[in-house]
Amino acid sequence: MKNKIALIGAGNIGGTMAHLIALKKMGDVVIFDVNEGVAKGKALDIAQSSAIEHFDLSIKGTSNYADIKDADVVIVSAGFARKPGMSRDDLLVKNAGVMKEVAEGIRQYAPNAFVIVITNPLDLMVAEVQEKSGLPANKVVGMAGVLDSSRLRLFLAEALNVVPDEVNAFVLGGHGDTMVSMIRYASVGGVSIQELIDMGRITKEQVDQIIARTADGGAEVVKLLQTGSAFFTPASSALLMAEAYLRDSKRVLPCSVKLNGEYGYKDIYVGVPVVIGKNGVEQIIEVHMNNEEKEKFQISCGKILEMKKQAAQILGK
Ligand code: TXD
């Protein structure tokens, strides 16, 4: 049986994911958007490349939630981006409203799906979808860490003149400028970054600059694009997570998941390394943190909790 992947949001990320799914032959695609024309237009455009790209998949656009019925994976990138003059609070209210609709659609038509949320503010939006859909926490995750880690890996690889996939590195914490780059665990071909600093292959200053650039990674792209935000790597990142679930590959990936006592937190969605397989989040890995990392992680969680409180006040719950 072919997999069915539902994409909620046919914007830059949704459209790119649909295209990548077709090229990777991952499964049939349904692209949902309130803007029906965009969903249908992108689906049709991608489908028209099937003879050239050799895929035999159904690619469909819709504005009817019934069409996501029994999807194996649902990936949510629907929502609004912050426009000039729009406050973070305005964005929060608007996107929380979108997540409520999406959660309802998932609850009704795809309650057994593995759900990946991309919409910002990420850690709050994924919590909203999990809460409103009523799906178990192991089946609802947020994408941010894979993207942020991929940026970190690229920048380290460029500095060391090696291929990026030889670099192992991950970031933790909330998606935003408080993310924690766990550089102590980063390595290249099994050799730790600290060792590489000692060997004179890279300096501590370079590493610090790379950490700062990673934290600013989204903003750097936004500044160059002028309109919109990054979409190629966000799309690839979400699909890596989807693939781990569909193939039961037990991949270790940093994802925003609901903690239940791990790292000393409960009922908060935040980025930590997890194992993804056919049961969704199969393990939450608690890596040891030194005092400095702990402090940064706590600041990051504190920021999410503060936003959550603000959101509850604004949304009146
Ligand atoms: O790391 C991460 N998590 C992120 C998050 C990295 C990059 C971008 N990130 C966020 O993803 C970004 O801040 C946005 O909140 C989302 C989607 O980004 P994208 O670049 O795809 O945004 P677009 O192109 O504006 O697309 C959004 C689409 C657009 O087609 C709208 O018509 C649609 O969402 N939309 C809706 N679809 C369904 N249902 C509702 N209610 C709805 N409202 C808008």
Boltz pocket constraint, residues with backbone or C-beta under 6 A from the ligand:
constraints:
  - pocket:
      binder: B
      contacts: [[A, 8], [A, 9], [A, 10], [A, 11], [A, 12], [A, 13], [A, 14], [A, 32], [A, 33], [A, 34], [A, 35], [A, 38], [A, 77], [A, 78], [A, 79], [A, 80], [A, 81], [A, 82], [A, 98], [A, 101], [A, 117], [A, 118], [A, 119], [A, 120], [A, 122], [A, 143], [A, 144], [A, 147], [A, 175], [A, 228], [A, 229], [A, 230], [A, 231], [A, 234]]
      max_distance: 6.0
